[in-house]
Amino acid sequence: MPSSTNCRRKVSVDKRALIVSPYLDHLGGGERYMLTVASTLAKLGYRIFFAWDDAQQITDLAHMLGIELGTVELHPAVKPLYLAHNPLGMYSATRGYDVVVYLSDGSLPLLGGRKNILHMQVPFHDVGGHSLKNQLKKICLHAVIVNSQFTKKIVDQEFGIRSTVLFPPVQLLEPGLHKSNIILSVGRFEPSLNAKKQDILIEAWSGLASKLPGWELVLAGASSSDDWIAQLKQKAHGLPIRFALNISHQELTDLYHQSRVYWHAAGFGVDESKNPELTEHFGISVVEAISAGVIPLVVGRGGLPEIVSDPSLQWVSLEELRTKTLAVLAASDPTPYLAKIDLTRYSQAAFSSQLKEIIL
């Protein structure tokens, strides 16, 4: 990225950082990413402000994610500017900050901070990235950070930038010592995009359950749609399938520790050359599962092969998923599957260390 030389101001005695994201009332990977950015900046001596209007929401979210923030300060006037797409208004509102970290919605903002960092967590494409106004806005960006090499390849081409891969911070778990006959899948239940494709996993399990007596498929995740859950439960009727809805962090951790195999269907049936945004851009739950000693079986598209590079753990059809599940369960020792996967680069410590290098 070009240096933000033309937008630089003298650093203030009282260092101030602003976090701009429209999703601070959600619990997910993107929110963990932005709050860990805030926590890292706080430890570097910055006063942290959020472009938000409810400090308690942020405090509660940080508590649920186990992230230490300290004092939460707000700059609510910036929040409506995110959706208003008012470049000059955003530039003026962010002028008082030494660091601004902004979660992109696919557009490039005009930011007025001393150092402006744009985070792209989606492989945006066909959004007019090379427009003249975007070329001008890039002048004020110190860095663009992305969550995977997959996302980097696409946004770099779309916007003509050189982004930096900063893998999402993951709370790595200790391997579970007492495993049960559980195949686990974790992901938000969303009826609109159906990104995690729980219906596909139910279909896969319907053709495998009879070969694995005593086993169950557990589908865990947050849900706000009773109708979609009812449809999935109807599809799962008569099968050994358990729904773990809106469970606590500790309950989810227990499931990771108990499970032997992890299924991930995000990206199934997607042409990633046409719709890269419909694949899994990274895969936080996959990393969590692996850290708990669970063997992953993932769709070999999007950012997932960066985590799980072993072809024997990738699938693109339901029959392949069933066959490879039986193969990994037949192995007398699952250790070789997991030993090939390096999780150290996904730790919170690695995230904070690399972020410091970007900011300082």
C-alpha positions as MATLAB code, in Angstrom:
seq = 'MPSSTNCRRKVSVDKRALIVSPYLDHLGGGERYMLTVASTLAKLGYRIFFAWDDAQQITDLAHMLGIELGTVELHPAVKPLYLAHNPLGMYSATRGYDVVVYLSDGSLPLLGGRKNILHMQVPFHDVGGHSLKNQLKKICLHAVIVNSQFTKKIVDQEFGIRSTVLFPPVQLLEPGLHKSNIILSVGRFEPSLNAKKQDILIEAWSGLASKLPGWELVLAGASSSDDWIAQLKQKAHGLPIRFALNISHQELTDLYHQSRVYWHAAGFGVDESKNPELTEHFGISVVEAISAGVIPLVVGRGGLPEIVSDPSLQWVSLEELRTKTLAVLAASDPTPYLAKIDLTRYSQAAFSSQLKEIIL';
ca = [
       0.000    0.000    0.000;
       1.154    3.562   -0.580;
       2.076    5.457    2.560;
      -0.536    7.871    3.858;
       1.998   10.709    3.583;
      -0.440   13.227    2.133;
      -2.883   12.704    5.009;
      -0.459   12.578    7.922;
      -0.699   14.854   10.924;
       1.545   15.193   13.928;
       0.924   12.447   16.474;
      -0.965   13.726   19.499;
       0.427   13.479   23.014;
      -2.656   11.464   23.974;
      -2.685    8.684   21.356;
      -6.192    7.987   20.071;
      -7.464    5.097   17.948;
     -10.892    4.666   16.358;
     -12.507    1.322   15.492;
     -15.162    1.542   12.774;
     -17.420   -1.470   12.173;
     -21.186   -1.763   11.604;
     -21.390   -5.207   13.223;
     -20.460   -4.608   16.854;
     -23.818   -5.995   17.968;
     -23.034   -9.427   16.475;
     -20.980  -12.321   17.803;
     -18.691  -13.659   15.105;
     -15.222  -13.908   13.640;
     -15.213  -10.382   12.236;
     -16.107   -8.943   15.616;
     -13.354  -10.947   17.327;
     -10.960   -9.571   14.709;
     -11.872   -5.923   15.288;
     -12.008   -6.194   19.086;
      -8.606   -7.898   19.157;
      -7.297   -4.984   17.090;
      -8.729   -2.655   19.740;
      -7.209   -4.685   22.577;
      -3.785   -4.673   20.921;
      -3.915   -0.917   20.394;
      -4.968   -0.384   24.017;
      -1.908   -2.323   25.178;
       0.212   -0.049   22.983;
      -1.041    2.938   24.953;
      -3.858    4.173   22.732;
      -7.182    5.472   24.014;
      -9.730    3.348   22.168;
     -12.865    4.856   20.660;
     -15.598    2.972   18.827;
     -17.852    4.372   16.111;
     -20.836    3.110   18.084;
     -23.589    4.368   20.373;
     -23.815    1.687   23.081;
     -20.776    1.023   25.260;
     -22.485   -1.840   27.083;
     -22.938   -3.795   23.840;
     -19.218   -3.612   23.173;
     -18.330   -4.483   26.761;
     -20.656   -7.496   26.702;
     -19.302   -8.652   23.338;
     -15.717   -8.396   24.561;
     -16.632  -10.362   27.688;
     -18.257  -13.152   25.646;
     -15.180  -13.345   23.426;
     -12.767  -13.229   26.348;
     -11.074  -10.057   25.084;
      -9.686   -7.461   27.493;
     -10.545   -3.953   26.328;
     -10.271   -1.685   29.337;
     -12.188    1.586   29.088;
     -14.636    1.776   26.170;
     -15.140    5.259   24.718;
     -17.572    6.129   21.955;
     -17.694    8.389   18.921;
     -21.329    7.813   17.904;
     -21.370   10.531   15.236;
     -19.222    8.314   12.987;
     -21.646    5.359   13.038;
     -24.290    6.775   10.631;
     -21.562    7.972    8.274;
     -20.649    4.336    7.550;
     -23.899    3.695    5.685;
     -24.294    7.255    4.417;
     -21.234    6.922    2.149;
     -20.326   10.536    2.835;
     -16.571   10.637    2.087;
     -15.957   14.201    3.228;
     -18.031   13.685    6.364;
     -16.060   10.536    7.219;
     -12.763   12.285    6.537;
     -13.674   15.181    8.800;
     -15.002   12.937   11.598;
     -11.845   10.805   11.702;
      -9.318   13.658   11.608;
      -8.777   13.597   15.360;
      -7.276   10.092   15.494;
      -3.760    8.759   15.271;
      -4.984    5.348   14.074;
      -8.269    4.482   12.365;
      -9.129    0.831   11.709;
     -12.114    0.491    9.381;
     -14.019   -2.643    8.348;
     -14.852   -2.320    4.655;
     -18.250   -3.076    3.146;
     -16.681   -3.346   -0.304;
     -16.057    0.355   -0.747;
     -12.973    2.405    0.071;
     -13.569    5.112    2.680;
     -11.883    8.497    2.803;
     -10.232    8.496    6.221;
      -8.548   11.387    8.000;
      -6.489    9.622   10.647;
      -2.718    9.796   10.871;
      -2.540    6.077   10.024;
      -5.576    4.538    8.370;
      -5.934    0.776    8.186;
      -8.663   -0.841    6.112;
      -9.766   -4.397    6.869;
     -11.385   -6.472    4.113;
     -12.776   -9.775    5.345;
     -14.688  -10.574    2.143;
     -13.159  -11.175   -1.320;
     -14.960   -8.239   -2.920;
     -15.061   -8.256   -6.710;
     -16.835   -6.420   -9.519;
     -17.346   -3.361   -7.298;
     -15.522   -0.799   -9.443;
     -12.344   -1.047   -7.448;
     -10.224    0.790  -10.037;
     -12.477    3.857  -10.203;
     -10.858    7.288  -10.049;
     -12.421    8.076   -6.672;
     -10.992    4.865   -5.215;
      -7.550    5.677   -6.561;
      -7.748    9.027   -4.759;
      -9.003    7.481   -1.502;
      -6.120    4.996   -1.488;
      -3.694    7.860   -0.948;
      -4.864    8.142    2.659;
      -4.588    4.419    3.446;
      -1.560    3.241    5.388;
      -2.400   -0.455    4.945;
      -5.111   -2.863    3.855;
      -5.304   -6.042    5.919;
      -7.121   -9.209    4.852;
      -7.910  -12.548    6.470;
      -6.397  -15.008    3.968;
      -4.303  -15.365    0.834;
      -7.554  -16.205   -0.953;
      -9.104  -12.850   -0.042;
      -5.831  -11.061   -0.802;
      -5.602  -12.397   -4.346;
      -9.077  -11.175   -5.232;
      -9.116   -7.752   -3.552;
      -5.596   -6.921   -4.742;
      -6.732   -7.494   -8.310;
     -10.037   -5.691   -7.818;
      -8.617   -2.543   -6.211;
      -5.041   -2.494   -7.502;
      -3.555   -2.734   -4.007;
      -0.939   -4.762   -2.136;
      -2.773   -5.949    0.946;
      -1.236   -7.676    3.952;
      -2.532  -11.024    5.187;
      -3.247  -10.819    8.910;
      -4.867  -14.114    9.829;
      -7.793  -13.821   12.262;
      -6.960  -14.389   15.928;
      -8.239  -17.726   17.189;
      -8.544  -18.926   20.768;
      -6.592  -22.150   20.426;
      -7.822  -24.967   22.655;
      -6.098  -27.844   24.375;
      -6.713  -31.214   22.659;
      -9.647  -33.105   24.126;
      -8.626  -36.219   26.043;
     -12.002  -37.951   26.251;
     -13.568  -38.250   22.820;
     -17.088  -39.383   21.985;
     -18.532  -40.661   18.724;
     -19.469  -37.205   17.502;
     -19.148  -35.529   14.122;
     -19.388  -31.791   14.748;
     -20.146  -28.799   12.555;
     -20.201  -25.220   13.845;
     -21.688  -22.217   12.087;
     -24.423  -19.622   12.207;
     -27.821  -20.853   10.991;
     -28.721  -18.325    8.288;
     -31.695  -19.075    6.024;
     -30.908  -16.308    3.512;
     -27.395  -17.065    2.267;
     -27.202  -20.487    3.981;
     -23.433  -20.039    3.988;
     -22.711  -22.936    6.348;
     -25.039  -25.308    4.466;
     -26.299  -27.380    7.390;
     -28.949  -28.868    5.080;
     -26.178  -30.338    2.925;
     -24.547  -31.927    5.965;
     -27.856  -33.487    6.990;
     -28.117  -34.968    3.505;
     -24.557  -36.291    3.732;
     -25.254  -37.840    7.138;
     -28.460  -39.488    5.915;
     -26.312  -41.627    3.615;
     -23.703  -42.433    6.251;
     -25.428  -42.831    9.615;
     -26.353  -46.474    8.996;
     -22.648  -47.288    8.540;
     -21.713  -45.621   11.831;
     -24.055  -46.975   14.508;
     -23.659  -45.202   17.821;
     -22.457  -41.993   16.180;
     -24.261  -38.656   16.010;
     -23.947  -35.485   13.976;
     -24.053  -32.325   16.106;
     -24.914  -29.038   14.397;
     -23.962  -26.113   16.630;
     -24.347  -22.397   16.137;
     -26.296  -19.228   16.692;
     -29.783  -18.924   15.248;
     -32.519  -16.319   15.184;
     -34.784  -18.066   12.667;
     -37.208  -20.593   14.132;
     -38.637  -21.357   10.680;
     -35.253  -22.357    9.242;
     -34.456  -24.517   12.254;
     -37.860  -26.194   11.916;
     -37.094  -27.000    8.268;
     -33.714  -28.453    9.164;
     -35.181  -30.533   11.994;
     -37.801  -31.893    9.628;
     -35.043  -32.874    7.190;
     -33.134  -34.500   10.070;
     -36.144  -36.433   11.393;
     -35.276  -40.018   12.272;
     -31.519  -39.460   12.059;
     -29.065  -39.315   14.988;
     -28.646  -35.547   14.731;
     -28.499  -33.077   17.602;
     -28.968  -29.319   17.287;
     -26.927  -27.234   19.754;
     -28.444  -23.785   19.312;
     -27.203  -20.534   20.852;
     -24.984  -22.389   23.303;
     -22.426  -20.790   25.607;
     -18.733  -20.552   24.817;
     -18.003  -23.226   27.425;
     -20.599  -25.586   25.951;
     -19.069  -25.118   22.509;
     -15.595  -25.759   23.899;
     -16.877  -28.970   25.478;
     -18.266  -30.082   22.113;
     -14.923  -29.467   20.422;
     -13.190  -31.532   23.099;
     -15.680  -34.398   22.764;
     -15.790  -34.612   18.956;
     -13.663  -36.822   16.736;
     -14.450  -35.405   13.277;
     -15.316  -31.895   12.124;
     -17.417  -31.309    9.006;
     -17.407  -27.951    7.210;
     -19.614  -27.433    4.155;
     -19.152  -23.707    3.449;
     -18.330  -23.275   -0.234;
     -20.017  -26.511   -1.322;
     -21.377  -26.239   -4.859;
     -19.899  -22.763   -5.354;
     -17.902  -21.672   -8.402;
     -15.241  -19.660   -6.598;
     -14.111  -17.966   -9.795;
     -17.576  -16.417  -10.185;
     -18.754  -16.128   -6.570;
     -15.721  -16.133   -4.267;
     -17.747  -14.336   -1.587;
     -19.890  -17.474   -1.146;
     -16.931  -19.624   -0.116;
     -15.338  -19.728    3.334;
     -12.864  -16.851    3.308;
     -10.918  -18.202    6.286;
     -12.556  -20.659    8.724;
     -12.161  -19.809   12.412;
     -14.261  -22.743   13.611;
     -12.063  -25.103   11.585;
      -8.961  -23.855   13.412;
     -10.745  -24.131   16.765;
     -11.723  -27.716   16.008;
      -8.219  -28.719   14.930;
      -6.718  -27.190   18.068;
      -9.045  -29.402   20.118;
      -7.768  -32.504   18.334;
     -10.680  -32.914   15.913;
      -9.965  -34.177   12.389;
     -11.318  -31.654    9.851;
     -13.004  -32.482    6.569;
     -13.513  -29.287    4.587;
     -14.611  -28.172    1.133;
     -11.435  -27.570   -0.852;
     -12.351  -24.041   -1.908;
     -11.882  -20.483   -0.702;
      -9.455  -19.945    2.144;
      -9.898  -23.394    3.683;
      -7.020  -25.108    1.799;
      -4.650  -22.597    3.430;
      -5.551  -24.157    6.775;
      -6.147  -27.747    5.660;
      -3.773  -28.404    2.762;
      -3.941  -32.220    2.918;
      -6.060  -33.392   -0.075;
      -7.228  -36.405    1.944;
      -9.088  -33.972    4.229;
     -10.764  -32.000    1.427;
     -14.009  -32.840   -0.361;
     -16.237  -31.420   -3.091;
     -19.067  -33.994   -3.258;
     -21.238  -35.659   -0.630;
     -20.020  -39.102   -1.590;
     -16.427  -37.934   -1.206;
     -17.261  -36.556    2.248;
     -18.779  -39.884    3.297;
     -15.862  -41.898    1.905;
     -13.198  -39.725    3.514;
     -15.039  -39.710    6.838;
     -14.932  -43.504    6.933;
     -11.260  -43.416    5.933;
     -10.155  -41.109    8.759;
     -12.212  -43.070   11.286;
     -10.583  -46.303   10.137;
      -7.123  -44.916   10.886;
      -5.716  -46.368   14.088;
      -3.999  -43.080   14.946;
      -5.416  -39.678   13.892;
      -2.232  -37.842   14.900;
      -0.625  -37.825   11.413;
      -3.625  -35.939   10.003;
      -3.350  -33.176   12.591;
       0.454  -33.059   12.747;
       0.587  -31.597    9.233;
      -1.373  -28.489   10.265;
       0.511  -25.543   11.792;
      -1.797  -23.515   14.037;
       0.779  -21.175   15.587;
       0.213  -18.490   12.944;
      -3.452  -18.260   13.980;
      -2.856  -17.509   17.660;
      -3.865  -14.245   19.296;
      -0.199  -13.607   20.119;
       0.793  -13.944   16.450;
      -2.041  -11.605   15.445;
      -1.041   -8.917   17.942;
       2.645   -9.158   17.038;
       2.014   -8.716   13.319;
      -0.487   -5.904   13.899;
       2.125   -4.001   15.913;
       4.530   -4.252   12.969;
       1.869   -2.834   10.651;
       0.960    0.069   12.928;
       4.359    1.119   14.270;
];
